[in-house]
Amino acid sequence: MEGKFPVLPNEVNMPLADHLEELRQRVLKSLLAIVLAAFASLLFVKPIIKILEQPAGSIHFLQVAPGEFFFVSIKVAGYAGLVIALPYVLYEILAFVLPGLTNKEKRLIAPAVASSAILFLAGLFFAWLALVPAALNFLVSYGADVVEPLWSIERYLDFVLLLMISTGLAFQLPILQFLLGILGLLNWKQMISAWRWVVISSAIAGAVLTPSTDPITMLFLTGAISVLYVVGVALVALTNQFKEQTPQTLQ
């Protein structure tokens, strides 16, 4: 066996062309799932938009150009389709990646991917329940004695969707830390020692990811990112402990 690499118990030997073909098929299936979910969402897009309008309270929305609401409906349906199809997309990712991993890696990676979807949805709800109302209350009250708020439905939904998606992405921070810990690139002690940079980076991220740039929303998002970083540190510490206690035969 000299000169040959050992075959792992769970390793799937496939030519590169077969791997690429499998990847292409899974990408196409994922895109098809997103398109189908978007078309299905288009049938219920008006109730979805009404839900997104709820944080605005009594604000009146205007259609300031012909077809504006139609194109907004397609945009909202596209975002909704992406969120609805997310579990299936993650399933395709896992189905492609897991066969080539060891048992220990499977026990770590699979929960991480599933948690990624949960955290993304948690970010969406956090933005809709906390960040969007806080931003709107600040922006409306700031000019209430000078201007009457009549908003374009397209501008409003762009603001809400951008804030929700960016918050969902920001909520992926613990998963990123978790993966870096698995790869051995960082450990929890290094992460704790960098807390000052984390606070500064969280403030910058809060400013960049907040489309309204109002201080209330920035503080909320900065606080949420800081808490998520602490959660990520705890995950990395638990992962390191798990790796140390796992018998070598299970790796």
N, C-alpha and C positions, 0 to 999 in steps of 0.2 A: 504493500500500500504506500510505498515511499513515493513522495512527489505528488500524492493526491490529498485533497482536502477531505476531512471527515464529514459524513452526512449526518446532520442533526436529526433527532427523532421526528420532529414536526416539519422538517424542511421539505418544500415542494420543488422538485427539480423540473424546470420548464425552460425551453429555449427563450432567448430574449424576444424573438418575434411573437411568441405565444403570450408572453407577459404584456407586450405592447398592445396586442389584439384584445386581451382581456381588459386592460385599462381603457381602451377605446370603447369597448362595449359597455363598461360600467359608467363611463362618463356620459355616453349617449342615453343610457337608461336614466341616469340622474337628471339630465337636461329634460328628457321627456316627462319625468315625474313633475318637475318644476312647471313645465308648460301646461300639463294637464291640471295641476293644482291651481295655476293662475286662471285658466279658463273656468274652472269650477268656482273660483273666488269671484270672477266677474259676474256670475249670476247673483251673488249676494253682496255686491260691492257697495250698494247704497246703505244697507245696515252697517257695514264695516266703517264707511265714512262717517255715519252718524255717531258711532262709538268713538271714533277719533276726534269728533267735534266736541264731545262732552267736556273735556277740560276747559274749553273756551267759554263755557257758561252761556250767557245771554248775548254774546258777540254775534253780529249778523255777518254772513259771508256773501260775497258777490262773485258773479261770473263776469269778468271784465273783458272777455274776448270770446268770439264765437267758437264753440267746440271746446272751451277750456275745461268744463266739467267732464266731457267725454274722455279727453286725454288724461285728465287726473284719475279718472276711474280705471283706465288701463294701467297707470302707474301703481295705484294702490293694489290692484289685483295682482300685479307682478310681485310686489313685496309680500303680499299675503301668500301667494303661491310658493315663494321661496321659503317662508317660515313653515308652511304646512308640509312641504316636501322635505324639510330638513332631516327628520328621522330616517327617511328612506335613503337620502344621500349619505348620511353617516353609516347606515347599514352597508351600502355599497363600498364605502371606504374601508370599513372593517373587513368585509368579505375579501377585499383585494390584499389587505396588509397582513391579516392574522395568520394565514397558512405558512408564511415564512418566518414566524416568530417562535421563540422558545416558550415553554409553558409559563415561566415566570414573567416574561414580557407580555404574554397574553393576559395574565391576571392583572397587570398594571395598565396596559394600553387600552383594553376594552372599556373598563370603567371610566378612564380619562375621556375617551371620545363620547361616551354616553353623558358624562357630567358636563361636557362642553355644550351639548344641546340644551341641557337643563339650565346652565348658567346663561346662555344666550337668551332663552325665554324669560329668565328671571330679570335680565337686564332690560328687556322690552317692557315688562310690567313695571319695573322700578321707574323707568323713564315716564311711562304713561301715568302712573299714580303719583309720582313725586316731582320729577324734574319738569315735565311739561306744565302742570298747574303752577308750580313756583315761578317759572319763567314768564308765563302769561300774566299772572297776578302782578308781577313786578312791572312788566312792560305796559300793561293797561293802566295801572294806578299812576305810573310816572307821568303820563300825558293826559290823564283823565280830565283835568281842568282846562285843557287847551284844545284837544282834538277829540272827535267822536270816532270810536273804533269801528270801521267798516273794512273788513279784510277780504283780500282775494283768496278764494278757496284753494287755488293752486299754491300760492305762497305759504299759506297756513299749513297745508298738508306736507309741503316740502320741508318746512321747519320741523313738524312733528315727526315725520318719518326719518329725517336725518338724525334727529336727536335720539330716537329710539334705536335705530340701527347702530349708531356710534356707541351708545351705552351698552347694547348687547355685545359688541366687539370688545369694549373695555372690560366687560365681565369675564372675558376669556383669560385674564391675567393669571389666576391661580392655575389654570391648565398649562399655560406656558411655563410657569415656574415648575410645575410638576414634571413636565417633559424634560426640562433642563436638569432637574434633579435626577431623573432616571438615567439620562445620558452621562451623568457625572460631571457636567460642566459647572454646576454650582451646588453648594450645600447650604443648609439652613443657617449655619453660623455666618457665612459670607453674606447671606441675604439680610440678616439682622444687623450686621455691622454697617450695611449701606442704607440705613433707615433715613438718614438726612437727605441723601440723593432721591430716595423714594418720595419723600414729602415734596421736594422741589419738582420732581417729574410728574407727580400726581397733580400739582397745581397747574403745570404747563399743559398736561393732557386735558384737565378740566376746562382750560381756556380754549384749547384747540377744538375739542370735541363738542363744545357748546355753541350752536349756531347763533344764539341770541346774544352771547357774550355778556349776559347780565351776571352780577356778582353772586346772587342767590343760587342760581343753577350751577355756577362754577364751584361754589363751596360744597353743594350737595354731591356733585360728581367727584370732586376731589376727595371728600370724605369716604365715599363709596369705594373708590379705587384704593385708598389707603387700607381700608378694612379688608378688601379682597387680597391685597398683598400679604397681610398678616395671615389670612386663611391659606394662601399659597405656601408661606413659610411653614405652617403647621403640617401641610400635606407633604412637603419635602422631608420634614423631620420624621414623619410616620413612614414614609417610603424608605428612608435610609435605615430605620429600625427594622422594617420588614425584610429588606435585602440582607441585613446582617443575620437575621434569625432564620431565613429560608435555607434549608439544607442544600448543599451543592448538587445533589442528585436531582433536585427539582428544577434546576436552572436550564 
